[in-house]
Amino acid sequence: MSLYDLTTLTVRVATQGKALPAIEEHLKTAGGELLGVWNADIGALNQILIFRRFDDANALMDARRKLLAAPDPLGCAAWLEKLDTGTYERFPWLPEVETGARGPVYELRTYGIRYGALGATIDAWEKAMPARGALSPLVGAFYALDGESPRFLNIWPYGSVDERSRIRAEAVASGVWPPVGGPANLTHMTSTIGLPAAFSPLR
């Protein structure tokens, strides 16, 4: 099964416009299949999020080593304040991520999960997603293989921030969301609204 990498760059205030052209160029040889690049617009700011798919763990680790050894990581050393990486595997019943014009507003949500509850969480999402997905599509859901665990990432595209609010309210009001039993297994939640870079395959 493919592995997914979410690399988050925190850059100095008002430098995203300088960093993005360098990132675009460096990603051409950084490894993996580029799926999405977003500027954080709501949530933790001054962040650029890069989402890639790798064929296997060896390919992902090679890319990580290259990033760590680079004298100018992704061309952003002049503006970079922090760099975080996370390795993810998609929920097994979901298809691979499809790119294209699916936004242009993306929400990247991360949930902490109670220890031992990952399997129950995946099962609950599988039962609830047909009804929830009928309201708006899901880019994907992925559980973390490293870092602060257990946790999972879910990515949703919307036409606008207002559409996101309307659909989420409708999902809750109709009882199709959240998944039955799901919230009881969560420990914390964070959310970032990202706007795709011009060269992002998910746009």
Steps between C-alpha positions, in 0.01 A plus 500: 500500500617853425623726778414868530719781628383832637784751527417824678728800457463793738650806337555856612207738481410613148757277327270234351505682168879473490512141622243347264694545172805341664289213633348441158845468345649282773203261508583395144789294638388448862344157445148366520187600312386851583131510594444833669667822612304742716550836666344496846227765504313415821660318793873503567622770260823554303494133406537325165377142492634251245320168448669220305450131426783245496500148359656348811691573821840487331405775255359715779806455722733586212310826452515576873877442511544727202292770668691475828839513326412789270691825570195689372189288585246539217672826412357664813791526742495880479142515632455171684427502873375145552459181298279208604439171318239231555457155345148374438319196364150539360203330661498160328150525355569833328635534144824678419482880494379650173628845406332771294280803556323391817518817713600775494474492882649203686465407863773285653382366835711297742347300784676333790357157580477311828755222527357179362216673313649534152322192363165610642551846350573362153193275521276784616612719212439221251139466618431875503676614182239395240248745649759766584667468158165563332507852647856579394798290385799393707853527361612235746552388859837376621639368828844607618794260511736731687510810715237559766279194475239374471347765279347530157476759226194566286487735202178652364452725194236773491391770260532766769530547874127576513423173318711312754303648789166426333583138414648422840192644672273299270694181570464545876134606485407199287682259730735359237806653668703459711537121475313311770735453794774699329528807727541283810826368357652842421743683726569829319428670169675755282388649170670695223325663207740496208488672163679316219814637343480564126701184430309274742348190331217519754358839420 
